[in-house]
Amino acid sequence: MYDCILFDIDGVLVDIRKSYNAAIKETVEYVLKFITGNSFRALVTDQIILKFRQSGGFNNDIDTSYAIILATLSNPPKNIAEGRKFLAKVAENCDESGYVSVEKFLAIYNIDRWKKILSYPAPVKESMLAQVFDEVFYGPDLFRKQDHLEPKYCTAGRPLIKNDKVAVSTKTMIKLNKMFDGKLALVSGRSKLAAEYSLQSIIKYFNYDACVFLEDKRREYAKPNPYAIKHAMKVMGAKTAIYVGDSAEDLFMARRAEKETGAEIAFVGVYGNSSEPDKTIDKFKQEDIEVIIRSVNQLPNIINKVHTGSLRHTWLLPKERRELKGSQRRRR
């Protein structure tokens, strides 16, 4: 039914709750203490991070760190509980424009001073915030390889990328690679370096020429811009695709790509690596996506059932759903 499968990495192929999520928390704590001298330990929770991601504008975790730091500096909380409550409010008022929507929401707090201090967005060499994040996540050795700089803020401690946990089996990847004649690609916000480091056991099952690592691209190509999906499909000569993601920006990107190309792009939502699986499932249901699964390991069986027609009522593109519902009404 479909020519290829495209995969997000974070939250789909890799459980990042103890790596990227932890990097956001440590970056926020470090930068806030550096600027204010006060401790903000335990301010950021996985639930708050998820709220920002569900807005569809925070595929970049440094953007999330910036939004949280800016909000906290702009409206200093009396305690951690108050701080979390305000961050939740900020996240609820975000949209696909990401950190820009945060700046607009916080404009009443006279944030120009803090924006100048944080100097973001900017390349790592020009932004303390971005450099702290990369140092915390990559660790000294990989930081030097990725950013071509010497670490100067967080030079000790275990690199958080080491906490990445591959969430799909080699057996599954072999099956999918065979089913789609090798037309599997990665469309991820990660860097190529981070992807290769964490996916060592399964990286060979992807068409590397078609993979897109958005951290290494210009910022304008970031999700939910459909550039990456369009590029991957073009390289593989695919007219239809399945995109497997875990977040709102993944879904928005897939739908934009479908609209711009006219190609059929089915979206599969993965919830098993979410900090709040039930809320992630609810979000997917609200968006009326094609399929919701706990793990990519379920995908081969799902696709086999699709080909036999036994999942027709759950694996349908929106247009086909409307047609099906219309025919059901006519039969009644």
SERO-4910 file (N, C-alpha, C, O; in steps of 0.05 Angstrom, whole numbers):
BEGIN
 pado doro    nc1    nc2    nc3   cac1   cac2   cac3    cc1    cc2    cc3    oc1    oc2    oc3
  Met    A     16    -24      0      0      0      0     17     25      0      9     46    -11
  Tyr    A     41     24     13     58     47     15     86     41      5     95     18      8
  Asp    A    100     60     -6    126     56    -18    149     55      2    169     41     -2
  Cys    A    146     70     24    169     72     43    159     79     71    135     86     75
  Ile    A    177     76     90    171     85    117    192    104    127    216    100    123
  Leu    A    183    126    138    201    147    149    198    147    180    175    145    190
  Phe    A    220    149    194    219    148    223    231    172    236    252    182    229
  Asp    A    217    183    256    229    200    275    247    182    293    243    158    293
  Ile    A    266    194    307    283    178    325    274    181    354    267    161    367
  Asp    A    273    205    363    268    210    392    239    204    399    220    214    388
  Gly    A    236    186    418    209    178    427    197    156    410    176    146    416
  Val    A    211    149    388    201    129    369    220    105    368    213     83    377
  Leu    A    244    110    358    264     89    357    281     89    383    294     69    389
  Val    A    281    111    397    297    114    421    281    126    443    266    146    439
  Asp    A    283    115    467    271    126    491    290    148    501    312    142    509
  Ile    A    280    173    502    298    196    508    292    208    536    303    229    542
  Arg    A    275    195    551    267    207    577    290    212    596    289    230    612
  Lys    A    311    196    593    335    199    611    358    212    597    380    214    607
  Ser    A    353    221    572    375    234    557    367    262    549    376    281    562
  Tyr    A    351    265    528    344    292    520    327    306    541    331    330    546
  Asn    A    308    292    553    292    305    574    310    314    597    307    335    608
  Ala    A    328    296    605    346    303    626    365    326    619    372    342    636
  Ala    A    372    328    593    389    350    584    374    377    587    386    397    594
  Ile    A    348    377    581    332    401    585    333    410    614    338    433    620
  Lys    A    328    391    631    327    396    660    353    407    670    354    427    685
  Glu    A    375    394    663    402    403    672    410    430    661    422    446    675
  Thr    A    403    434    635    409    460    623    395    483    636    406    503    643
  Val    A    369    479    641    352    499    654    364    506    682    367    529    689
  Glu    A    370    485    697    380    488    724    407    503    724    411    521    740
  Tyr    A    425    495    706    451    507    704    450    537    697    462    554    710
  Val    A    435    543    675    434    570    665    420    589    685    429    611    690
  Leu    A    398    580    697    384    596    717    402    602    741    402    624    751
  Lys    A    416    582    750    434    587    773    457    605    765    465    622    781
  Phe    A    467    602    741    489    619    731    480    648    730    496    666    737
  Ile    A    456    653    722    446    681    719    436    693    745    442    716    751
  Thr    A    422    677    761    409    688    785    423    681    811    419    695    831
  Gly    A    439    660    811    452    651    835    434    634    852    443    624    873
  Asn    A    409    630    843    390    613    859    387    586    846    391    582    823
  Ser    A    380    566    863    376    539    854    347    535    845    328    544    858
  Phe    A    344    522    822    318    515    811    316    485    806    303    476    787
  Arg    A    329    470    823    329    441    821    300    430    822    284    439    838
  Ala    A    294    412    805    268    399    804    246    417    793    222    410    795
  Leu    A    253    440    781    232    457    770    219    444    746    194    444    744
  Val    A    235    432    729    224    422    704    218    392    707    234    376    717
  Thr    A    194    385    698    185    357    698    181    347    670    179    362    651
  Asp    A    180    320    667    174    309    641    146    318    631    142    321    607
  Gln    A    128    322    649    101    331    642    101    359    630     87    364    610
  Ile    A    118    377    641    120    404    630    133    403    602    124    417    583
  Ile    A    154    387    599    167    384    573    147    374    552    146    383    529
  Leu    A    130    354    560    110    343    542     90    365    533     82    365    510
  Lys    A     82    382    552     63    403    545     74    421    523     60    429    505
  Phe    A    100    428    525    112    445    504    113    430    478    106    441    457
  Arg    A    120    404    478    122    389    453     95    386    440     93    385    416
  Gln    A     74    383    456     48    379    444     37    404    430     17    402    416
  Ser    A     50    426    433     42    450    419     49    449    389     37    463    373
  Gly    A     68    431    383     76    428    355     99    446    346    106    446    323
  Gly    A    110    461    365    132    480    358    158    475    372    175    493    372
  Phe    A    161    452    386    184    448    403    198    422    397    202    405    415
  Asn    A    204    417    372    220    394    365    249    398    374    263    378    380
  Asn    A    258    423    375    285    429    384    285    432    415    272    450    425
  Asp    A    300    415    428    300    416    457    315    439    469    311    446    493
  Ile    A    332    452    454    345    477    463    324    499    463    324    517    480
  Asp    A    306    499    444    283    518    443    267    514    469    259    534    481
  Thr    A    262    489    476    246    484    500    261    495    525    248    507    542
  Ser    A    287    490    526    302    500    549    301    531    550    298    542    571
  Tyr    A    304    543    527    302    573    525    275    583    535    274    602    551
  Ala    A    254    570    526    227    579    533    223    577    564    211    595    576
  Ile    A    232    556    575    229    552    604    246    572    620    237    583    640
  Ile    A    270    576    611    288    595    625    277    623    622    276    638    642
  Leu    A    269    631    598    258    658    594    233    663    611    230    684    623
  Ala    A    216    643    612    191    646    628    198    649    658    185    665    672
  Thr    A    217    634    667    224    634    696    238    660    703    233    671    725
  Leu    A    255    670    686    268    696    691    248    719    690    250    738    705
  Ser    A    229    717    672    210    739    668    190    742    691    182    764    697
  Asn    A    183    719    702    164    719    724    174    700    746    164    678    749
  Pro    A    194    709    762    207    692    782    186    681    801    171    696    814
  Pro    A    186    654    805    167    642    823    176    643    852    200    645    858
  Lys    A    157    643    870    163    642    899    173    615    908    188    612    927
  Asn    A    163    594    893    171    567    900    169    550    874    159    559    854
  Ile    A    178    525    877    178    507    853    150    502    843    145    501    819
  Ala    A    131    498    861    103    492    853     92    515    837     78    511    817
  Glu    A     97    539    846     87    563    831    100    565    804     88    572    784
  Gly    A    126    559    803    141    560    778    130    540    758    127    546    734
  Arg    A    125    515    767    114    495    749     86    503    738     80    499    715
  Lys    A     70    515    756     43    523    747     45    544    725     30    544    706
  Phe    A     64    563    729     67    584    708     78    572    682     69    580    660
  Leu    A     96    554    684    107    541    660     86    526    645     85    526    620
  Ala    A     68    513    659     46    499    647     28    518    632     18    513    610
  Lys    A     23    542    644      7    562    631     20    572    606      7    576    585
  Val    A     46    577    607     61    586    583     59    565    561     53    572    538
  Ala    A     63    539    568     62    518    548     34    516    535     32    511    511
  Glu    A     14    520    551    -13    519    540    -20    541    520    -39    539    505
  Asn    A     -4    562    521     -8    585    503     12    585    480     15    605    466
  Cys    A     26    563    476     45    560    453     30    550    428      8    540    430
  Asp    A     43    554    406     33    543    381     56    533    363     79    530    373
  Glu    A     51    529    338     71    517    320     96    536    317    117    526    308
  Ser    A     93    561    324    116    579    321    136    576    343    157    589    343
  Gly    A    131    558    362    150    551    383    158    574    401    141    587    413
  Tyr    A    185    578    404    195    598    423    185    626    416    183    643    434
  Val    A    178    631    391    167    658    384    141    662    398    135    685    407
  Ser    A    124    642    399     98    644    413    102    649    443     86    662    456
  Val    A    124    637    454    130    642    482    138    671    487    129    684    506
  Glu    A    155    681    469    163    709    472    139    728    470    138    748    484
  Lys    A    120    722    452     96    738    450     80    737    475     70    758    485
  Phe    A     77    713    486     61    710    510     73    725    534     59    735    551
  Leu    A    100    725    535    114    737    557    121    766    553    133    779    571
  Ala    A    112    778    531    119    806    525    111    825    547    124    846    550
  Ile    A     89    819    561     80    838    582     99    839    606     96    856    623
  Tyr    A    118    821    607    137    820    629    163    834    623    183    832    638
  Asn    A    164    849    601    188    864    593    212    846    592    231    848    608
  Ile    A    212    829    572    232    807    570    258    815    555    276    798    552
  Asp    A    259    839    544    282    847    527    309    843    541    328    834    528
  Arg    A    310    849    566    335    846    581    344    816    581    367    810    577
  Trp    A    325    799    587    332    771    588    338    759    561    355    742    559
  Lys    A    324    768    540    330    758    513    359    766    506    373    750    493
  Lys    A    367    790    513    394    798    507    415    782    522    435    774    510
  Ile    A    410    776    547    428    760    563    430    731    552    452    720    550
  Leu    A    407    720    545    407    692    535    417    689    507    427    668    499
  Ser    A    415    711    491    426    711    464    418    686    448    435    670    439
  Tyr    A    392    683    445    382    659    431    358    666    413    342    684    421
  Pro    A    356    654    390    373    632    380    399    643    368    399    665    356
  Ala    A    419    628    370    445    635    359    462    609    358    455    590    372
  Pro    A    482    608    341    499    585    339    512    579    367    514    596    384
  Val    A    520    554    371    531    545    396    554    563    405    556    570    429
  Lys    A    571    571    387    594    587    394    586    615    404    603    630    415
  Glu    A    561    624    398    552    650    406    531    650    428    523    671    437
  Ser    A    523    627    437    502    625    456    510    607    479    514    583    475
  Met    A    512    618    503    518    602    527    497    580    530    505    557    536
  Leu    A    472    587    527    450    567    531    454    543    512    452    520    521
  Ala    A    458    548    487    462    527    468    486    510    474    486    486    471
  Gln    A    507    523    483    532    508    488    529    491    513    538    468    514
  Val    A    516    502    534    511    486    558    495    461    551    502    439    560
  Phe    A    474    464    535    458    441    528    475    420    514    474    396    521
  Asp    A    490    428    494    505    409    478    527    395    495    532    372    492
  Glu    A    539    411    513    559    399    531    547    378    549    559    357    554
  Val    A    524    384    560    510    366    578    501    341    563    505    318    573
  Phe    A    491    344    540    480    321    525    502    304    512    502    280    516
  Tyr    A    521    317    498    541    302    484    564    292    501    576    272    495
  Gly    A    571    308    522    596    303    536    619    314    521    617    320    497
  Pro    A    642    317    534    665    331    521    674    321    494    678    336    475
  Asp    A    677    294    492    688    283    467    669    287    443    678    297    422
  Leu    A    644    280    446    625    283    424    619    313    419    613    321    397
  Phe    A    620    329    440    616    358    437    637    370    418    631    386    401
  Arg    A    662    362    422    683    371    405    678    363    376    683    379    357
  Lys    A    669    338    372    664    329    345    640    343    332    641    350    308
  Gln    A    619    348    347    595    360    337    598    390    332    590    401    311
  Asp    A    609    404    352    609    434    351    637    446    345    639    470    342
  His    A    658    430    345    685    439    339    694    461    358    706    481    350
  Leu    A    687    458    383    694    476    404    704    461    428    700    437    430
  Glu    A    717    475    446    726    463    471    704    468    492    694    490    495
  Pro    A    696    447    507    676    451    528    687    469    550    710    467    557
  Lys    A    669    486    562    679    503    583    659    506    606    666    518    626
  Tyr    A    635    496    603    616    498    625    612    472    640    613    472    665
  Cys    A    606    451    626    600    425    638    620    405    629    614    389    610
  Thr    A    643    404    641    665    387    632    666    360    646    683    344    639
  Ala    A    649    356    666    650    331    681    622    318    680    603    330    671
  Gly    A    621    294    689    595    280    690    591    262    666    604    266    646
  Arg    A    572    244    669    566    225    647    550    239    625    530    252    630
  Pro    A    559    237    600    544    249    578    516    237    577    513    212    578
  Leu    A    496    253    575    468    243    577    460    227    552    441    211    554
  Ile    A    474    231    530    468    215    506    472    185    512    460    168    499
  Lys    A    489    179    532    494    151    539    469    138    552    467    114    554
  Asn    A    450    155    560    425    144    572    404    138    551    383    127    558
  Asp    A    409    144    525    391    136    504    387    106    505    405     91    509
  Lys    A    362     98    500    355     69    500    341     62    475    319     72    470
  Val    A    353     46    458    340     37    433    314     23    440    313      4    456
  Ala    A    292     31    427    265     21    434    253      3    412    229     -1    412
  Val    A    269     -7    394    260    -24    373    280    -47    370    304    -42    373
  Ser    A    271    -71    364    288    -94    362    301    -96    334    290    -86    314
  Thr    A    324   -109    333    336   -114    307    318   -131    289    317   -127    265
  Lys    A    305   -150    302    286   -167    287    265   -151    273    259   -157    249
  Thr    A    254   -131    286    234   -114    274    245    -99    250    233    -97    229
  Met    A    269    -88    253    281    -72    232    288    -90    207    285    -81    185
  Ile    A    296   -114    212    301   -133    190    275   -138    174    274   -138    150
  Lys    A    253   -143    189    227   -148    176    218   -124    160    210   -127    137
  Leu    A    220   -100    171    211    -76    157    228    -70    133    218    -62    112
  Asn    A    254    -74    136    273    -69    114    266    -88     90    267    -79     67
  Lys    A    259   -112     96    252   -132     76    225   -125     63    222   -127     39
  Met    A    206   -117     80    179   -111     70    178    -88     51    162    -87     32
  Phe    A    197    -69     55    197    -44     39    221    -42     21    228    -21     12
  Asp    A    234    -65     16    257    -66     -3    278    -45      4    290    -33    -14
  Gly    A    283    -42     30    304    -23     38    296      6     39    313     23     45
  Lys    A    271     12     32    262     40     32    253     49     59    230     55     64
  Leu    A    272     51     77    268     61    104    287     85    108    311     83    101
  Ala    A    277    107    120    294    130    124    288    143    151    267    140    162
  Leu    A    308    158    161    305    173    185    300    202    179    314    214    163
  Val    A    279    213    191    273    242    188    272    252    217    251    250    230
  Ser    A    294    263    226    296    269    255    308    296    260    322    307    244
  Gly    A    301    307    284    312    332    292    340    329    303    353    349    309
  Arg    A    350    305    305    377    300    315    398    308    295    393    314    272
  Ser    A    423    308    306    446    311    288    453    283    278    445    263    289
  Lys    A    468    282    256    477    256    245    494    242    266    493    218    269
  Leu    A    511    257    280    529    245    300    513    232    322    519    209    330
  Ala    A    492    245    332    476    234    354    460    210    344    457    190    359
  Ala    A    451    211    320    436    188    309    454    163    306    447    141    315
  Glu    A    477    167    295    496    145    292    505    133    319    508    109    321
  Tyr    A    509    151    338    518    142    364    497    124    378    504    103    389
  Ser    A    472    132    377    451    118    392    438     95    376    426     78    389
  Leu    A    441     95    350    428     75    334    448     55    322    443     43    300
  Gln    A    470     52    335    491     35    323    481      7    316    490     -4    295
  Ser    A    464     -4    332    455    -32    327    436    -34    304    432    -57    293
  Ile    A    423    -13    295    403    -15    274    407      5    251    391      5    232
  Ile    A    427     22    252    430     43    232    433     32    204    426     46    185
  Lys    A    444      8    201    449     -3    174    424    -10    159    425    -15    135
  Tyr    A    401    -11    173    376    -18    159    362      6    146    340      2    134
  Phe    A    374     29    147    362     53    135    377     61    110    402     57    107
  Asn    A    363     73     91    374     84     67    387    111     74    374    131     78
  Tyr    A    413    110     77    427    133     88    426    158     71    425    181     80
  Asp    A    424    154     45    423    177     26    397    192     30    395    216     25
  Ala    A    376    178     39    350    191     42    345    203     70    326    217     75
  Cys    A    363    196     89    359    206    117    365    236    119    382    246    106
  Val    A    350    249    137    353    277    142    357    282    172    340    273    188
  Phe    A    378    295    179    384    301    207    383    332    210    402    346    204
  Leu    A    361    341    221    354    369    220    372    387    237    374    411    232
  Glu    A    384    376    258    402    392    274    425    403    258    437    423    264
  Asp    A    432    388    237    454    396    220    446    414    196    463    423    181
  Lys    A    420    419    194    410    435    172    404    464    182    405    470    206
  Arg    A    398    481    163    390    508    170    364    508    187    347    490    182
  Arg    A    362    526    205    339    527    223    312    527    209    292    517    219
  Glu    A    311    540    186    286    542    171    274    515    163    250    514    156
  Tyr    A    291    494    162    282    468    154    270    452    177    261    429    173
  Ala    A    271    463    201    263    447    225    233    440    223    217    454    210
  Lys    A    226    418    237    198    410    239    182    433    251    192    447    269
  Pro    A    157    438    242    142    421    224    144    428    194    127    421    178
  Asn    A    166    442    186    171    446    158    173    418    144    187    401    154
  Pro    A    159    414    122    158    388    109    182    381     92    183    360     79
  Tyr    A    202    398     92    226    394     75    237    366     77    243    353     57
  Ala    A    240    357    102    254    331    107    239    307     95    251    290     83
  Ile    A    213    307     98    197    285     87    198    286     57    202    265     44
  Lys    A    195    310     45    196    312     16    223    303      5    224    290    -16
  His    A    244    310     19    271    303     10    274    272     11    284    260     -8
  Ala    A    266    260     33    270    231     36    254    216     15    264    197      4
  Met    A    229    224     10    212    211     -9    224    214    -38    224    195    -53
  Lys    A    234    237    -44    246    242    -70    270    224    -75    273    212    -96
  Val    A    287    222    -55    312    206    -58    304    177    -63    318    163    -79
  Met    A    283    167    -50    276    139    -52    256    134    -75    247    111    -79
  Gly    A    248    155    -89    229    153   -111    202    143   -101    188    129   -116
  Ala    A    194    152    -77    169    142    -65    146    161    -72    149    186    -70
  Lys    A    123    150    -79     99    165    -84     80    166    -60     64    183    -58
  Thr    A     84    147    -43     68    145    -18     87    138      5    108    127      1
  Ala    A     79    144     29     96    139     52     81    135     78     58    144     81
  Ile    A     94    122     97     85    121    125    105    137    141    129    133    138
  Tyr    A     95    155    157    113    169    176    107    161    204     83    161    213
  Val    A    127    152    219    124    143    246    136    164    265    160    168    265
  Gly    A    118    176    281    127    197    299    114    195    326     97    178    331
  Asp    A    121    214    344    110    213    371     99    240    381     91    242    404
  Ser    A    100    260    363     94    287    373     77    302    353     73    294    330
  Ala    A     67    325    363     50    342    346     65    353    322     54    354    300
  Glu    A     91    361    326    106    372    304    110    351    282    112    357    258
  Asp    A    113    325    290    116    304    271     90    302    254     92    300    229
  Leu    A     68    303    267     42    301    253     38    324    235     30    321    212
  Phe    A     43    349    245     39    373    228     58    372    204     49    380    182
  Met    A     82    362    207    101    360    185     90    341    164     91    347    140
  Ala    A     81    318    173     70    298    154     46    308    139     44    304    115
  Arg    A     29    322    153      5    333    139     12    355    120     -1    358     98
  Arg    A     31    372    127     40    393    108     52    380     83     47    389     60
  Ala    A     68    360     87     81    346     65     60    334     47     63    335     22
  Glu    A     40    322     59     18    309     43      4    330     27     -3    326      4
  Lys    A     -1    353     39    -16    375     25      0    386      3    -10    392    -19
  Glu    A     26    390      7     43    403    -13     50    385    -36     54    394    -59
  Thr    A     52    359    -31     60    340    -52     36    326    -65     39    316    -87
  Gly    A     14    324    -51     -9    309    -61     -5    279    -57    -21    263    -65
  Ala    A     17    271    -43     23    243    -38      7    234    -14      1    249      4
  Glu    A      1    208    -13    -11    196     10     10    191     31     29    175     26
  Ile    A      8    203     54     27    199     76     11    192    101     -2    209    114
  Ala    A     12    167    108     -3    158    132     14    163    157     39    159    156
  Phe    A      2    171    178     17    177    203     12    155    224    -11    148    230
  Val    A     33    145    235     32    125    257     43    139    282     66    147    282
  Gly    A     26    141    302     34    153    327     43    133    348     29    114    353
  Val    A     67    137    359     78    120    379     77    133    407     85    156    410
  Tyr    A     66    119    426     62    131    453     78    117    475     78    128    497
  Gly    A     90     95    470    102     79    491    125     92    506    131     84    528
  Asn    A    139    111    493    162    124    506    155    152    516    172    167    524
  Ser    A    129    158    517    120    184    528    121    184    558    117    163    571
  Ser    A    125    207    570    124    210    599     96    207    609     91    200    632
  Glu    A     76    213    592     48    209    599     34    197    575     21    210    559
  Pro    A     35    170    573     24    156    550     -6    162    545    -14    165    522
  Asp    A    -22    164    566    -50    169    562    -55    196    549    -73    198    532
  Lys    A    -40    216    557    -44    242    545    -35    243    516    -46    256    499
  Thr    A    -14    228    510     -4    226    483    -25    212    465    -30    221    443
  Ile    A    -37    191    476    -58    177    461    -81    195    456    -92    196    434
  Asp    A    -89    210    476   -111    229    473   -106    250    452   -123    257    436
  Lys    A    -81    260    451    -73    280    431    -76    268    403    -86    281    385
  Phe    A    -66    244    400    -68    231    374    -97    226    366   -104    230    343
  Lys    A   -114    218    385   -142    214    379   -156    240    370   -172    240    352
  Gln    A   -148    262    384   -160    288    377   -153    295    348   -169    308    335
  Glu    A   -129    288    340   -120    294    313   -129    274    292   -124    278    268
  Asp    A   -143    253    301   -155    233    282   -134    221    264   -138    219    240
  Ile    A   -112    212    276    -91    200    260    -97    172    252   -116    160    262
  Glu    A    -81    161    233    -87    135    222    -84    112    242   -103     96    245
  Val    A    -62    110    255    -56     87    273    -41     97    298    -24    115    296
  Ile    A    -48     86    321    -35     92    346    -23     65    356    -38     46    360
  Ile    A      3     65    362     15     40    372     33     47    395     43     69    399
  Arg    A     38     27    412     55     30    435     84     30    427    100     46    437
  Ser    A     91     12    408    119      8    401    122      3    371    104     -8    359
  Val    A    145     11    360    151      5    332    151    -25    327    147    -34    305
  Asn    A    156    -40    348    157    -69    345    130    -81    336    129   -104    327
  Gln    A    109    -66    339     83    -75    330     78    -70    301     59    -80    289
  Leu    A     95    -54    289     90    -44    261     89    -66    240     71    -65    223
  Pro    A    107    -86    240    105   -106    219     79   -121    219     67   -126    197
  Asn    A     69   -128    242     43   -142    243     20   -124    234      1   -132    221
  Ile    A     22    -98    242      1    -79    234      0    -77    203    -21    -78    191
  Ile    A     23    -74    191     25    -71    162     15    -96    148      2    -95    127
  Asn    A     22   -120    158     13   -145    147    -18   -146    147    -30   -155    128
  Lys    A    -30   -137    169    -59   -138    171    -71   -118    153    -93   -122    142
  Val    A    -58    -95    149    -68    -75    130    -70    -87    102    -90    -83     88
  His    A    -49   -102     94    -49   -113     67    -71   -134     64    -80   -139     41
  Thr    A    -79   -147     86   -101   -166     83   -128   -153     87   -149   -166     84
  Gly    A   -129   -128     94   -154   -113     97   -167   -115    124   -188   -103    128
  Ser    A   -155   -129    143   -168   -133    169   -167   -108    187   -181   -107    207
  Leu    A   -151    -88    179   -151    -63    195   -162    -40    180   -154    -17    185
  Arg    A   -179    -45    161   -189    -24    143   -201     -1    158   -199     22    150
  His    A   -215     -6    180   -229     15    194   -211     31    212   -219     52    223
  Thr    A   -186     22    216   -167     38    233   -144     49    217   -130     67    225
  Trp    A   -139     37    193   -117     47    176   -129     59    151   -129     47    130
  Leu    A   -139     84    155   -151     98    132   -142    127    132   -140    139    153
  Leu    A   -136    136    109   -129    165    106   -155    181    111   -177    171    107
  Pro    A   -153    206    121   -176    222    127   -197    222    105   -221    220    111
  Lys    A   -188    226     80   -207    227     58   -223    201     56   -247    201     52
  Glu    A   -209    178     59   -222    152     57   -241    148     80   -262    135     77
  Arg    A   -234    158    104   -251    156    127   -278    170    121   -299    159    126
  Arg    A   -276    194    110   -300    209    104   -318    194     84   -342    193     86
  Glu    A   -305    183     63   -319    168     43   -333    143     56   -356    136     49
  Leu    A   -318    130     74   -330    106     87   -354    114    104   -374    101    103
  Lys    A   -351    135    119   -373    144    136   -397    151    119   -420    146    127
  Gly    A   -392    164     96   -414    172     79   -428    148     68   -453    148     66
  Ser    A   -413    127     60   -426    103     49   -442     89     71   -463     77     65
  Gln    A   -432     90     96   -446     77    118   -473     92    122   -493     79    127
  Arg    A   -472    118    121   -497    134    125   -517    127    103   -541    124    108
  Arg    A   -507    124     78   -525    118     56   -538     90     59   -561     86     53
  Arg    A   -522     71     70   -533     44     74   -555     44     95   -574     29     93
  Arg    A   -552     61    115   -572     63    136   -598     74    124   -618     77    138
***
